[in-house]
Amino acid sequence: MNNGCRYLDLAYMPSGVMGCIEIQDYRTHARDIETARFKDLCLKQALLSLDGWLFLPIAFLSIRDDPSVCKQLTLAFVGKFLSAGMRSKLNWAEAETLRFARRLVRPFTPRELSSHLQLTERRTREHLRQLINKQLLVVASGNQRYRTFKLYQSDGI
């Protein structure tokens, strides 16, 4: 912004979805803050939100005084990405495959997915082909024999 750099405390970006956790210290974000700095922090959060980021502010004092609450917040934050809705036209195996891919956040093999779904590798490969045809998955490696798969990354995500 304005030819400068902006920094995030923690960025969580599985499969192109963007989440930011900001640790806010009372001194630097509230008590001893100048008006210009306060406006700048608000602008930063607004721009992140407008750019599609899910923003989670956590007070530093909460980390120190209530770590279990912070852990619960962080798990709920990550859970929003993992439990994102699936298209209603997907069967259970296709929807679970997409959830699996989101959780893994790396290319996966048909054998890994087969074990997860408790289906034969042949049946699993049929589901993978259907998801590729629906442009929800892409081949991550392999030309003639597809070895690994990953989530389709569209420009809109």
For each residue, the residues with C-beta under 8 A, 3 or more apart:
1: 4 6 43 44 47
2:
3:
4: 1
5:
6: 1 44
7:
8: 11 20 22 48
9: 20 21 22 23
10: 20 21 22 23
11: 8 18 19 20
12: 18 19 20 21 77 78 81
13: 16 17 18 19
14: 17 81 82 102 105
15: 81 101 102 105 151 153 157
16: 13 151 153 154 157
17: 13 14 54 81 84 157
18: 11 12 13 51 52 53 54
19: 11 12 13 53 54 55 56 77 78 80 81
20: 8 9 10 11 12 48 53 54 55 56
21: 9 10 12 56 57 58 74 77
22: 8 9 10 45 55 56 57 58
23: 9 10 58 59 60 63
24: 28 29 30 57 58 59 60
25: 28 29 59 60
26: 29 30 31 59 60 61
27: 30 31 32
28: 24 25 32 33
29: 24 25 26 33 41
30: 24 26 27 33
31: 26 27
32: 27 28
33: 28 29 30 37 38 41
34: 37 38
35: 38 39
36: 39 40
37: 33 34 40 41
38: 33 34 35 41 42
39: 35 36 42 43
40: 36 37 43 44
41: 29 33 37 38 44 45
42: 38 39 45 46
43: 1 39 40 46 47
44: 1 6 40 41 47 48
45: 22 41 42 48 49 55 57
46: 42 43 49 50
47: 1 43 44 50 51
48: 8 20 44 45 51 53 55
49: 45 46 53 55
50: 46 47
51: 18 47 48
52: 18
53: 18 19 20 48 49
54: 17 18 19 20 77 80
55: 19 20 22 45 48 49
56: 19 20 21 22 73 74 77
57: 21 22 24 45
58: 21 22 23 24 62 63 70 73 74
59: 23 24 25 26 62 63
60: 23 24 25 26 63 64
61: 26 64 65
62: 58 59 65 66 69 70
63: 23 58 59 60 66 67 70
64: 60 61 67
65: 61 62
66: 62 63 69 70
67: 63 64 70 71
68: 71 72
69: 62 66 72 73
70: 58 62 63 66 67 73 74
71: 67 68 74 75
72: 68 69 75 76
73: 56 58 69 70 76 77
74: 21 56 58 70 71 77 78
75: 71 72 78 79
76: 72 73 79 80
77: 12 19 21 54 56 73 74 80 81
78: 12 19 74 75 81 82
79: 75 76 82 83
80: 19 54 76 77 83 84
81: 12 14 15 17 19 77 78 84 102
82: 14 78 79 99 102 103
83: 79 80 99
84: 17 80 81 102
85:
86: 90 94 95 98 99
87: 90 95 136
88:
89:
90: 86 87 94 95 98
91: 94 95 127
92: 95 96
93: 96 97 117 119 123 124 127
94: 86 90 91 97 98 127 130 131 134 136
95: 86 87 90 91 92 98 99
96: 92 93 99 100 116 117
97: 93 94 100 101 113 117 127 128 131 137
98: 86 90 94 95 101 102 131 136 137 151
99: 82 83 86 95 96 102 103
100: 96 97 103 104 108 113 116 117
101: 15 97 98 104 108 137 149 150 151
102: 14 15 81 82 84 98 99 105 151
103: 82 99 100
104: 100 101 108 112
105: 14 15 102
106: 150
107: 140 141 148 149 150
108: 100 101 104 112 113 148 149 150
109: 112 113 147 148 149
110: 113 114 121 124 125 128 146 149
111: 114 115 121
112: 104 108 109 115 116
113: 97 100 108 109 110 116 117 124 128 149
114: 110 111 117 118 119 120 121 123 124
115: 111 112 118
116: 96 100 112 113
117: 93 96 97 100 113 114 124 127
118: 114 115
119: 93 114 123 124 127
120: 114 123 124
121: 110 111 114 124 125
122: 125 126
123: 93 114 119 120 126 127
124: 93 110 113 114 117 119 120 121 127 128
125: 110 121 122 128 129
126: 122 123 129 130
127: 91 93 94 97 117 119 123 124 130 131
128: 97 110 113 124 125 131 132 137 146 149
129: 125 126 132 133
130: 94 126 127 133 134
131: 94 97 98 127 128 134 136 137 149
132: 128 129 135 136 137 138 139 149
133: 129 130
134: 94 130 131
135: 132 152
136: 87 94 98 131 132 151 152
137: 97 98 101 128 131 132 149 150 151 152
138: 132 149 150 151 152 153
139: 132 142 146 148 149
140: 107 147 148 149 150
141: 107 146 147 148
142: 139 145 146 147 148
143:
144:
145: 142
146: 110 128 139 141 142 149
147: 109 140 141 142
148: 107 108 109 139 140 141 142
149: 101 107 108 109 110 113 128 131 132 137 138 139 140 146
150: 101 106 107 108 137 138 140
151: 15 16 98 101 102 136 137 138
152: 135 136 137 138
153: 15 16 138 157
154: 16 157
155:
156:
157: 15 16 17 153 154
